[in-house]
Amino acid sequence: MIRGLVRGAAAGTLATAAMSGIMLAGARAGLLGQQPPRRIARAFLPGHRHRPKPGERALGTLAHFGFGAASGALFGLVVGDRRPRVTTGVGYALAIWAASYQGWVPEMKIMPPASVDRPGRVGVMAGAHVVYGAALALALRRLTARRRRHAPEAAVPERPPTDRALAPVGGGHAARPR
């Protein structure tokens, strides 16, 4: 259980880095406006929830990686020692996206729901979550395979001798004297 959490957290951190690359590209292309993790962090800092605050950028980055690691840990716990399919990771990540950007984020009045948000941000964030899910599943597959390769061989218990071991060769039945 703990190993699944740790592997998942590591995979989630790597997947968040990949996701962040997509988000940065979207921001540079002018599709995002402000980074959602930064806006979410701003809402939790003291003061007006929509005005810029010192430290929000660093806190947003830290919160984003923390959320990605925690989400990865949960995924790692659920899949355990199984090697998840990429489609499973993508589905998981899109569920996170929907729950966040159609759920708790607009409910807290941080950002509009994805259904009415600017199309560029919706596309970038949905795409970034697809990348997160694929990277999460691939990283977990790799970490699970590495664990299996480096795991010590399980001790195979010796079998106690059976009657078969004492039976004569050629069928196991001794001829009856007549």
PyMOL commands that set and color helices and strands:
alter all, ss='L'
color gray80, all
select helices_A, chain A and resi 2-28+36-44+56-79+86-107+114-116+119-150+163-166
alter helices_A, ss='H'
color red, helices_A
deselect
rebuild
show_as cartoon
